[in-house]
């Protein structure tokens, strides 16, 4: 969506709405990339089979994020958490010895569950200091691990469409970013702005049915509640106060665990 562009051009385009882009063409290109990736995975799988390694090889395919194509008013990934946010959904495909075949596992899982799942499949003792839940017994029995998934937004480099009109923004990009090591040239967030970055993040917690979002605004935090099974993009927080109270406790626990604390909630 940005081609080979300068940082300034990327930021400017990040602020554009869907009318600025040829969205059907972009989706077609995205689907073509997925198809190309699938073809390359197929070549690797064929090589493993022909090499006689299938019986002792575990293959896991997953991603770091999905992609928004204006389903939530913006494009990219990690910009908003509204409803059934596409950029927060990733594939997880498991194949190998000890893994049942042909199962489409529906319950919600999380990226932090990949490591403990892999450790159990490999019969490696799990360290006590890692997070996540092994999915092995749940996949075999088709039972839900009853998990709550936590998400938070990344860093916007402009005024993203789809954000709450009173959303707290980060400092100007020229101030926000720094190059502490001129030899490496690596861009980092200036340390003095860490609290601002933490404070401005949107956060959410969800299970299979419910999703609660925390939005920091200049007027204090705002919450939105979505029923992912019935209408994943309609805020119904006023209709289910009991659900809100329950999920808010869980979400507050995550927020409180930040090493740099965001501003106090109201």
N, C-alpha and C positions, 0 to 999 in steps of 0.2 A: 504493500500500500504506500510505501515511501520510495521504492526503487533505491538506487545508490544516491542518497541525499545527504546533505550536510545536517549537523545536529539542529540548526535553526529550522530547516525545512521539515524535519521530523516533528519537532515541537509544534510548528504551525499546523501541520496536517493532523496532529493528534487532537487539535481543538475543532476540527471540521466535523460537520454532521454527515449523515449518509447521503444527502443530496450532492455532496461534493465528489463522491466516488461512484464508479461503475461496480456496484456491489455484486450483481450476478456474475460478472466476469471475474471478480476477485475470488468469489466462492468456487467458481470453476477451476481457477488456478490452484486454490488451496486443495480441492479434491484431487487434482492431478498430482500434487506433491504427496498426498497420502497414498495414492495408488503407486507412485514411484517407490516410496518407502516400503510399501507392502511387497512389491516385486523384489526389492533387495533383501528383505527378510526371508522371502521364499528361497532365494539362492543360498543364503546361509543355512537354512533348514535342510535343504537338499544336500548340502555338503556334509552336514552333521550326520544325516542318515546314511549317505554313501560311505562315510568314514567309519561306520559302526560305532558311533559315539552316543546314539540316541538313548541307550539303556542306562547310561550313567551321566547324563547331562540334563541339568535343569535350565530352562530358558524362561526368562521374565522380560516382558516388554511393557514399559510404562513411560510416562512423560512427566515433565515438571509442571506443565500447565496446559490448559486448552486455549481457545481463542474466541474472542468476541467479534461478531460482525454486526454490530448495532442492535443486537437483541435487547441490550440494556441501555441503549442510547449512545454507546461509544464503541470504539474498536480497539483491539490490542489484547492485553491480558492483565488481570489484577487491578483494573481501574475502579470497578465498582463490585459490590457483592449482591446486587439486587436480585431477588428471586432465585430462579434456577440458573444461576450464573454459569454460562458456558466455559469461561476461562478457568473456573474452579473444578471442572470435571476432566479427569484424565483416564486413559485406558489402563487396564491391568490385565495382562494375559500371562497365564502360567502353563507351562508344559514340561513334562518330564516324569521320571519314576516317582511314585507315591502321590501323584496328582490325578484325581479322577478326570476322565475325559468327557467332553461334550456338555459340561455344566456351565450355565450362565448364572452367575451368582448375583442376585439382585440386591441384598442388603447393603447399606452404606458402609464403605471402608475408607481408609485414609492412607496417605503415602507413608506415614510412620509405621503402618502395619506390615510393610513389605519386608523390612529387615527381620523382625521376629518370625515371620512366616518362612522366610528363606532359611533361617537358622534351624527351625524345627524340621524342615524338609531334609536338611543336611545332617541332622542329628548332632548339631553343635550346641553345647550348653549356652544358654542365653545369659549375657551379663545382666547384673541386677540394675545397672544404671541407665538402661535404654528404655525409651517409651514405645508404645504401640502394643498391639495384640496379635498373636498368631492366628491366622485365618484357617489353618489346616483342619482342625476339628469341625469348624463351621461349614467349610466347603464340603467335606465328606458327608455331613449330616444335613446339609441344606438348612442350617439354622442361622438366625440372625445374631451377631455378636452384640447387638444393642449398643452401638457406638455413637458418640457425638463427634462430628468433625468440626474442627476450628479452622477459620480462614482469616486473613487480613489483607488489606490492599498493599500494593507496592508504592512507588513514588511517582507522582504525576510530574511531568515536565511541562505542564501547561494547564489551561482551564479546560478540563475534559467535559464533553457533553454527557448529560445523564446524571451528573452529580447533584446532590441537594444544593439549592440556590444559596444556602448559608454555610455550605461546607467550608471547613478551615483548610486553607491552602498552605503549601510549603513556601519558603522564601523564594525569591527570584533565583533562577537556575545559576546565574553568574555568582551569586552569593552562596548558594547551597552547595555547589560542587567545588572540590579542591584537588590539587595535584601535589601531595606531600613529597613524593619522590620524583624529581624531574627526570631522573635517568630512566625509570620505568614508564613514566607518563600515565600511570593508572589514575583514573578519575574516581574519587571517593566523596562521600558526604562529609562536609566539614564537621568536625567533632562538636563544635559549639552549637550545631543545629540538631544534634541527636534528639533532644527533648521535643523539638518542633516536629520532627519526622514521626516520632512515636505518638505524639498528641494528635496528629492529623490523620492517622490511619483509621479507615473503617474496619470493623471487625464483625465476625459472625460466628454462630454456632448452629449446627443443624443435625437432625437425625433423618430417618427415611421420610418423615412427614413434615416436620416443622423446621423453620429457619428463622432465627432472630438476628437482626443486624443492628449494630451500634454505629451511629454516625455522629462524629464530633462537629458541632457547628459553633459559630460565634455567639450563639444564644444558649449554649449548653448542649449536652448530648441528646440526640433523637434516636428512638428505636422504631424499627419496622419488623413486623411479623408476617411470614408467608406460609401458606399451606401448600407444600410442594406437590401434593397429590391432586388437589382440587383446582387451584388457580395460582400457579407459582409466581405470578407477577402482580398480584393484588395484595396490598398491605391491609391486613385484617386485625391489627393489634388491639383495636378497641372491642373486638368481639370475643376475644379469648384472654381475659386478664390472668386467669390461673396459669395458662401455658406461658404467658409472658413472664410471670413471676418465677416460674420454675427455670426457664431457660436463662433468665437474667442472672440468676445465682451462678450458673455454670459459666456464662460468658464473663462475668465479673472476676471469677477465679483466674481465667486466662489473662485478662487485662492486668490483674494485680501481680502476675508473675513476670511482667516486663522488667528487665534489669534497669531500664530508664523509665520511670513511672510517668504515664500520661497525666494530664491535669485531672483533678478530682471530678468525679461524676456528680451530677445533681439528682 
